[in-house]
Amino acid sequence: MAMKSIDEAEWDIRYINSLYWAVVTMNTVGYGDISPATYVERLCGIFFLLIACGVFSFTLSSIGAAL
């Protein structure tokens, strides 16, 4: 079975791919040598990137408040 292109994928798969691209780009973590291959891996990546961004922001805020 041949793989479908992103243009032929279901709307939810296209949405997840777009959201993953936006989150990775806005967090400037880069795409790296190892990238998620399935939509489940992309969902996990989105979740963990957003959590990591929140933790980093909280940490910088705490340091700023302490200074």
C-alpha positions as CSV (number, residue, x, y, z in Angstrom):
1,M,0.0,0.0,0.0
2,A,1.4,3.4,-1.0
3,M,1.6,6.2,1.5
4,K,-0.8,9.1,1.0
5,S,0.6,12.6,0.6
6,I,-0.5,15.1,3.2
7,D,-2.9,16.6,0.6
8,E,-4.8,13.3,0.5
9,A,-4.9,12.7,4.2
10,E,-7.9,13.2,6.4
11,W,-8.6,16.6,7.9
12,D,-7.6,15.6,11.4
13,I,-4.2,14.3,10.3
14,R,-3.6,17.5,8.3
15,Y,-4.6,19.6,11.4
16,I,-2.3,17.7,13.7
17,N,0.6,18.1,11.3
18,S,0.0,21.8,10.9
19,L,-0.3,22.3,14.7
20,Y,2.9,20.3,15.3
21,W,4.7,22.5,12.8
22,A,3.4,25.7,14.4
23,V,4.3,24.6,18.0
24,V,7.8,23.5,17.0
25,T,8.4,26.6,15.0
26,M,7.1,29.0,17.7
27,N,9.1,27.2,20.4
28,T,12.2,27.4,18.2
29,V,13.3,23.9,19.2
30,G,13.9,22.9,15.6
31,Y,13.0,19.7,13.8
32,G,16.1,17.7,14.5
33,D,17.3,14.4,13.0
34,I,14.7,12.4,14.8
35,S,11.1,13.6,14.1
36,P,7.8,12.0,14.9
37,A,6.4,9.8,12.1
38,T,2.8,9.2,13.2
39,Y,0.1,11.5,14.3
40,V,0.1,10.0,17.8
41,E,3.8,10.9,18.1
42,R,3.1,14.4,16.9
43,L,0.3,14.8,19.5
44,C,2.7,13.7,22.2
45,G,5.3,16.1,20.9
46,I,2.8,19.0,20.9
47,F,1.7,18.2,24.5
48,F,5.3,17.9,25.9
49,L,6.5,21.0,24.0
50,L,3.7,23.1,25.5
51,I,4.4,21.7,29.0
52,A,8.1,22.4,28.6
53,C,7.4,25.9,27.5
54,G,5.2,26.5,30.5
55,V,7.8,25.1,32.9
56,F,10.5,27.2,31.3
57,S,8.4,30.3,31.5
58,F,7.6,29.7,35.2
59,T,11.2,29.1,36.0
60,L,12.4,32.4,34.4
61,S,9.6,34.2,36.1
62,S,10.6,32.8,39.5
63,I,14.2,33.8,38.9
64,G,13.2,37.3,37.8
65,A,11.0,37.7,40.9
66,A,13.8,36.6,43.2
67,L,16.2,39.1,41.7
